[in-house]
């Protein structure tokens, strides 16, 4: 019975995982029909593909292009040189400095000249594939910047509930659900109440109050509505408040100005990362029970050493970049 | 319901420092102990911040304990702590901007440190303001002591410096300066505390 429930939960999480990115905005769409594609290439280049061959003299003139990052229209990026492909359809803009690909770049192309005709000015937005960006936030929060092993947060609850596998999984799932729900609420409150009214300095009080009140509410409702589920997960609900990660994620969201889809992915990654960490740790600690540990190291000290080894292993993920 | 403690003020402070040291004995609020105990200065800063929050919220709760409905006491504690954390957060960011940056998100996360809530629940909601003040001071000093000890070990062994001054002239074990070494360091210190307790008990047995 409980196994079925676990499966159902996992399926629900998977479905949301697949659906949510599609509701976000999609990759770039040029304003001028003549431009077919625009994308980043490597670290320093932007590639623009035209529908038909353009004139070489026009294409190689640097003054015809203006590039800036979307948030700072005043700062123009210097183009060092331009190469035109053999079929004269693709232009590659080279830059001296590395492009910050997390920001969308706006390229203004003046008076496009093709086969003797002037096709007018085009403004193109170049950005990374959004789905990939979302996915990289998710993987980043779950593995590369795992909150337990690389940010050292939520350790009290981590060591408290990693003695048995069943406890670890129960805690992990409860935590993931509460994490996602509270992060979305905090995001909403921050973007639409705290920020417009300049109440940023209240963010700690508002976030923690929101978490503890919502946990209390879930506790009360679950107890009445579904006693079976409450028996399985109710114990962990109180522990969720004592976990630093539940507060760290809203603070990170507020700092980085993430939008709804990005916030969702970060919260989900943080929750699942905590689940992964708990599961790994509990598997080791179940074995440790049988091992012959020196008396001074029994219990927590040896658990800390094991966690240190895990942290060392998770360093292997650092520097990994997807998309 | 009220059970006034029989301990004297000094005993309360010593209790927090050694017997119930928040980091090494109670194993609460481990995140900062692992995360930012890389130097003595960091440990000192966060220790002082926690000391301030602990003492202030202990006194506040002790003062208003008769007006708190028991069913909403945990959210009340959390909000009280959050208020004091906001105070120290704004103070530090105004007067020590460099150190505040090094601390990152941890100052704000003092809210979620289990040790403060636990002291309010166990001690401050039953005792007078004076006793709560001494208990809060003891716990805060215990945390400060733990953080400074860890910072001392990690800075000395990792970088060969103390408070930024070159002491040894070489770096004995660079390993300790790396962030993840906090786990090993805390584990070793806990083992040391356990060992001292073991030896102490053995000596007691021999004597009596």
Interface residues (C-beta under 8 A of the other chain):
Chain A: X149 X150 X151 X152 X153 X154 X155 X156 X159 X201 X202 X204 X205 X208 X209 X212 X213 X216 X238 X241 X242 X243 X244 X246 X247 X248 X251 X252 X295 X296 X297 X300 X301 X302 X303 X304 X305 X307 X308 X311 X312 X315
Chain B: X27 X28 X29 X30 X31 X34 X35 X72 X74 X75 X78 X79 X82 X83 X85 X86 X89 X90 X105 X108 X109 X111 X112 X113 X114 X117 X179 X180 X181 X182 X183 X184 X186 X187 X188 X190 X191 X192 X194 X195 X198
